[in-house]
Amino acid sequence: MPGRLQDKIAIITGAGSGIGHRTALTFAREGAVVIAADKNAEAAEAVAAEVRAAGGTAESCSVNVAKSDEVRAMIDGVVQRHGRLDILVNNAGYGIAGNVVETSEEDWDAIMAVNVKGVFLGCKYAVPVMEKQGGGVIVNTASTTAKVGIPDRAAYCATKGAVASLTRAMAIDHVAAGIRVNCVAPGTIESPYFNEIFAKSPDAAQLRAKLEARQVMNRLGQPQEIANAILFLASDEASFCTGSTMLVDGGWTAK
């Protein structure tokens, strides 16, 4: 039986770890040709190799999503090799600590460049390709912080709110071209990012318990659970979804 993404050409940014890694494996299992893109070339190739070892089709791409020439070259290269681009998952991103007073201007500009400009650039160069071929799907990774604020993450909250808002605007702008644009909003996810935070904490167990308590399910989410949501939004099963923000947060925003 064909997979839900059979023969679709899909770029996933931030594919070298966490949610992007699991999304690449999930897409490949559903029949997609996966382009695992990451700033870390070795990590991207490791994921692509893992896909191929499991019988899927994948290639890797080193890209800094904040650099226009690199993003354009990535998308142009995919179109040259495969003739089309069906799915773009703008997943690359990171977080920093601090309120607005504590956040330096340099850190603010850097996180905006990746988390917001990176999404903008991916869409800027993918949309004309999708328009020309008659449609496509874009899934952006936002965050629960697009809906609720959290302490000491001012810049991160701002970027994810921007991603959710940009998603809605793009959905309206490009619906006539057959392009669906949605975003997934994860809660607190077990990931390399949080593993680093735990490693640096003087009391990792206490911090984990505090983060788990944010979700009414009283646990951290798993990258695979977010990958499953991204798969749904990228598939034809979500054919009536555009401009939506899918919360996958263990009940965090239900409180």
C-alpha positions in Angstrom: 0.0 0.0 0.0 1.4 3.4 -0.9 2.4 5.7 1.9 0.6 8.9 2.7 3.4 10.9 1.2 4.3 8.5 -1.6 6.9 10.0 -4.0 6.4 13.5 -2.6 9.6 15.7 -2.5 10.0 17.1 1.0 12.5 19.5 2.5 12.8 19.4 6.3 15.0 22.0 7.9 16.6 21.4 11.3 16.5 17.8 10.4 19.7 16.9 12.2 18.1 16.3 15.6 15.0 16.3 17.7 11.7 16.9 15.9 13.3 17.4 12.5 15.1 14.0 12.8 11.9 12.1 13.7 10.0 14.0 11.0 12.5 12.9 8.3 12.2 9.3 9.4 8.4 9.5 9.5 8.1 11.1 6.1 10.5 8.5 4.6 8.4 5.7 6.0 5.4 7.2 4.3 7.1 7.2 0.9 8.5 10.7 0.7 11.8 11.6 -0.9 13.4 13.4 2.0 15.9 16.2 1.9 17.3 16.4 5.4 18.6 20.0 5.7 20.6 21.3 8.7 23.3 23.8 9.5 25.3 20.9 10.8 26.3 19.0 7.6 27.4 15.9 9.4 24.1 15.7 11.4 22.1 16.1 8.2 24.0 13.4 6.4 23.7 11.1 9.4 19.9 11.4 9.3 19.8 10.9 5.5 22.0 7.8 6.0 19.6 6.5 8.6 16.7 6.9 6.3 18.5 5.1 3.5 19.6 2.3 5.8 15.9 1.8 6.7 15.0 1.5 3.0 13.9 5.0 2.4 15.1 7.7 0.0 16.9 10.7 1.3 19.7 13.1 0.7 21.3 15.7 2.9 21.8 19.5 2.6 23.9 21.9 4.7 22.1 25.2 5.0 22.0 28.2 7.3 18.3 29.2 7.0 19.1 32.7 7.9 21.2 33.1 4.7 19.2 34.0 1.6 21.7 32.7 -0.9 21.9 29.3 0.9 18.2 28.8 1.2 17.7 29.8 -2.5 20.5 27.4 -3.5 18.9 24.6 -1.5 15.5 25.0 -3.1 16.9 25.5 -6.6 19.0 22.4 -6.2 16.1 20.3 -5.2 14.0 21.5 -8.1 16.9 20.8 -10.5 17.4 17.3 -9.2 13.7 16.3 -8.7 11.7 18.6 -10.9 9.4 19.8 -8.1 9.0 20.6 -4.4 5.8 19.2 -2.8 6.4 19.8 0.9 8.5 22.3 2.9 8.8 21.9 6.7 10.4 25.0 8.2 11.5 23.4 11.5 15.0 24.9 12.1 15.0 27.0 15.2 16.4 27.5 18.7 15.7 29.2 22.1 17.5 31.6 24.4 16.8 32.6 27.9 16.2 36.1 29.2 13.6 38.9 29.5 13.8 41.9 27.3 16.2 43.7 29.6 18.6 40.8 29.8 18.4 39.9 26.1 21.2 41.6 24.1 20.5 43.2 20.8 22.9 40.7 19.2 21.0 37.7 20.6 17.7 39.2 19.6 18.8 39.7 16.0 20.4 36.2 15.9 17.3 34.4 17.1 15.0 36.5 14.8 17.3 35.6 11.9 16.9 31.9 12.3 13.4 31.5 13.8 11.6 34.1 11.8 13.7 35.1 8.8 14.5 31.4 8.2 10.8 30.6 7.8 10.3 33.7 5.6 13.2 32.8 3.3 12.1 29.2 3.0 8.7 30.2 2.0 9.9 33.1 -0.2 11.7 30.7 -2.5 9.4 27.6 -2.2 6.1 29.4 -2.9 7.0 30.3 -6.6 8.0 26.7 -7.2 4.7 25.4 -5.7 2.7 28.0 -7.6 4.2 27.0 -10.9 3.6 23.3 -10.3 0.0 23.8 -9.2 0.3 23.5 -5.4 2.1 22.3 -2.4 2.2 22.2 1.4 4.2 24.2 4.0 4.3 23.3 7.6 6.1 25.6 10.0 7.2 24.8 13.6 5.9 27.4 16.0 5.4 26.7 19.7 2.9 26.7 22.5 4.5 30.1 23.3 2.8 31.5 20.3 -0.4 31.2 22.4 0.9 31.7 26.0 3.8 33.6 27.5 6.5 32.0 29.7 9.0 33.6 31.9 12.5 34.5 30.8 12.0 33.6 27.1 11.0 37.0 25.7 12.8 36.7 22.4 11.8 33.1 21.8 8.1 33.8 22.5 8.3 36.7 20.1 9.7 34.6 17.3 7.1 31.8 17.7 4.3 34.3 17.8 5.6 35.7 14.5 5.7 32.3 12.9 2.1 31.6 13.8 1.0 35.0 12.5 3.0 34.6 9.3 1.5 31.2 8.7 -2.0 32.7 8.8 -1.1 35.5 6.4 0.5 33.1 4.0 -2.4 30.8 4.0 -4.7 33.6 2.9 -2.2 34.9 0.3 -1.5 31.6 -1.4 -4.7 29.5 -1.1 -5.7 30.3 -4.7 -2.5 28.8 -5.9 -3.3 25.5 -4.2 -0.8 26.0 -1.4 -1.7 25.0 2.2 0.2 26.6 5.0 -0.1 25.4 8.6 2.0 25.3 11.7 2.4 22.9 14.6 2.8 24.3 18.1 4.7 21.8 20.4 4.6 22.0 24.1 7.7 21.0 26.1 9.5 18.3 24.2 12.2 15.8 25.2 15.0 17.0 22.9 18.7 17.8 22.7 17.9 21.4 23.5 16.3 20.5 26.8 18.8 17.8 27.5 21.5 20.5 27.4 19.5 22.6 29.8 19.1 19.7 32.2 22.8 19.0 32.0 23.6 22.6 33.0 21.0 22.7 35.8 22.2 22.4 39.5 19.1 20.3 40.1 18.0 18.6 36.9 15.4 16.4 38.5 13.6 19.5 40.0 13.8 21.3 36.7 12.4 18.3 34.8 9.5 18.0 37.3 8.7 21.7 36.9 8.6 21.4 33.1 6.6 18.3 33.2 4.0 20.0 35.4 3.3 22.6 32.7 1.5 19.9 30.8 -1.7 18.5 32.3 -0.5 15.1 31.1 2.4 15.6 33.6 5.2 14.6 31.2 7.3 15.9 28.4 6.3 15.3 24.8 8.3 13.1 22.5 9.7 14.3 19.1 7.8 11.5 17.4 4.5 12.9 18.7 5.3 16.2 17.0 6.5 14.4 13.8 3.1 12.6 13.7 1.3 16.0 13.8 3.5 17.4 11.0 2.8 14.3 8.9 -0.9 14.9 9.3 -0.6 18.5 8.2 1.6 17.6 5.3 -0.7 14.8 4.0 -3.9 14.9 2.1 -5.7 13.9 5.3 -5.4 17.6 6.2 -6.8 18.8 2.9 -9.2 21.2 4.6 -6.6 22.7 6.9 -4.9 25.9 6.1 -3.8 28.8 8.3 -4.2 26.6 11.4 -2.0 26.2 14.4 -2.1 22.7 15.7 -1.3 22.6 19.4 0.4 19.4 20.5 1.2 20.4 24.1 -0.1 17.7 26.5 -2.9 20.0 27.6 -0.6 22.9 28.6 -2.9 25.6 27.0 -6.1 23.9 28.3 -5.3 25.3 31.8 
